[in-house]
Amino acid sequence: MTFENTREFAQDLDNKDVLRQYQDEFIFPKVNDKKVIYFTGNSLGLQPKRAKSYVDEILNDWANLAVEGHFYAQKPWWDYHERFANPLSSIVGALPSEVTVMNTLTVNLHLLMVSFYQPTATQYKIICEEKAFPSDQYMFQSQVHFHGYQPEDAIVEIKRREGEHNLRLEDILAKIAQVGDALALVLIGGVNYYTGQVFDMKAITQAGHQVGAKVGWDLAHAAGNVKLHLHDWNVDFAAWCSYKYMNSGPGNASGCFIHEQHHNNPNLPRFAGWWGHNKERRFKMEPNFDPIHGADGWQISNLPVLSLAPYLASVTLFEEIGMDALILKRDKITAYLEFILHEIDQEVNGNFEIITPANPSERACQLSVFLHGEGRSLFDYLMKNGVITDWREPNVIRLAPVPMYCSFEDMYEFGQILKAGILAK
Ligand SMILES: *Cc1c(COP(=O)(O)O)cnc(C)c1O
């Protein structure tokens, strides 16, 4: 498709956009009395309007029923999480029994490492990406220490080649083969948070299994953004936060996936709690742990229902739209943003460098742009003019044109503001 850098062309794309009505499902902050252009849904998704009624329902049930709400609320609290099984399983490509919601992302990855990282004297290494998200780095280091190994020895980072911004699949596969028998676990972000690169999760999972390692994925930037087939890819485990592309609200609960093949394995260690116990017998308060078969068996505590409520509201939007329609728009709006960036770059001699892969199969809804020669003042200009983006040192802006609520006209408008900001220097 050939694009044009005009308002009319962008409006025409909006008129043809089958997801257009969903922009009205979200609350946009305002700057100068105008809805912002929101590019940071990869950091904190906007609030769905329907979130409030879901939260109010819990508050009302709590007021009217108090403890009885566990069983008699409109959506009883004791098994509130079960409402996520169907919608989440279609979002991540899993069986309903393979997904659950609990805790928060890093906590869940720690818990899943309890089950899936069991180092031995000869097989104890972890492969991860270079410059992984800091929380993941701290997690790896502390897990390795906990088991009595040294991070310098046990953690193997896959590096970018000199002068390149992205990891090459061939280098990842080669590293897995090289570490071979010593490899206990591969755990990488499915979508890199900084560059937006999407990894070939199927090929990497297969390569890890070939050398006898377990393979897990941190899907913080992938859930609700990328088409996933966790079950078919034979991924051992995965977890994601829900406040980025899943629009569930700040710091909200995490989702996790545990492959069916591990559900009934009594040899898998896990840290247990009463919410993972046989549901029918939970309130009999028995001394011996009898885990629920499935991902729910990894639950520990009584549910934070007030925070699950906006997550559930958001999940209904994904259910209505479906990942396929979302991804069609994602690719088109991302390509349009890329086009706009190239146009503005030419107009202002900008020397912009998009470090996200140009190949649509290696990226999703994020373009990270190196604005050579620009400083923080440009970022401040964008923010003042209603473009919410984020700035990473030295001078990279990350732009996520989230398909559920961003418009093509937003992309056009952003181009105009960016140009004015650069010319205003
Ligand atoms: C956002 C993000 C996290 C955040 O973890 P929390 O435990 O929810 O604070 C972790 N890993 C990656 C890759 C992320 O992008």
Boltz pocket constraint, residues with backbone or C-beta under 6 A from the ligand:
constraints:
  - pocket:
      binder: B
      contacts: [[A, 42], [A, 104], [A, 105], [A, 106], [A, 107], [A, 133], [A, 135], [A, 136], [A, 189], [A, 191], [A, 193], [A, 218], [A, 220], [A, 221], [A, 241], [A, 252]]
      max_distance: 6.0
